[in-house]
Amino acid sequence: MLKKTTRVSLVEQVVHQIEHLIESGKWSVGDRIPPEMELMKKFDVSRNTLREAIRALVHAGLLETKQGSGTIIRSSSALGVAINRHAEKSSMIEILEVRLALEREAAILAAKRRSETDVKKLTEYIRLCQDAIQDNDVERFIERDILFHKTIVKAANNQMLYELYEHISESIYESVHEMITMDPDFQFEKEIHSELLQAIIRKDVKAATDYVNQYIHTFKEKIKSSYGGLDD
């Protein structure tokens, strides 16, 4: 005998459908969601079910209810909201340790799986980093450097790994920016990862792994030194 669909499961179904509309880009961050009556008809649910689903998404951080503006789409991913909440409470060392885990695995997989298109993109970002240094443009350098790392993660051909990295990229930007700001003698040339690019081109897994281990270790030591010697 089939069980009657419960109200809770209907709420979950509406939550999943709304999440899909947001994550697929059909609903964009900053937009106001459609009127209540329209959504009730679209999802074929009651007002109470719809409102409960929206409350759940507001609590999760995907939606935000603003007085006089209705309900606004705040984030493109519930995972991203959760990760950002944790990142806000994490230290630079903790973020760097997570970065090591993700970037090391990405480098390993990229060295095995990269395509010629990936190589062209990585080579271009190295060139753009060099241009930014020549122009003494710190912001542009950091942005291009992070795009270089994102491209490596993309070349790993693991969607979950890419999504995880994408969601901590803002924290990575902030930590790199703070590190550069604290260190007036920061050597940008050493942050151009040409050796890592060459390891990926050669499909040299060991060299790619060793490079990531070394530059994250160096970065970690700089942070510990700047903050007066943090414990491992």
Secondary structure, 3 states (H helix, E strand, C coil): CCCCCCHHHHHHHHHHHHHHHHHCCCCCCCCECCCHHHHHHHHCCCHHHHHHHHHHHHHHCCEEEECCCEEEECCCCHHHHHHHHHHHCCCHHHHHHHHHHHHHHHHHHHHHHCCHHHHHHHHHHHHHHHHHHHCCCHHHHHHHHHHHHHHHHHHCCCHHHHHHHHHHHHHHHHHHHHHHHHCCCCCHHHHCCHHHHHHHHHCCHHHHHHHHHHHHHHHHHHHHHHCCCCCC
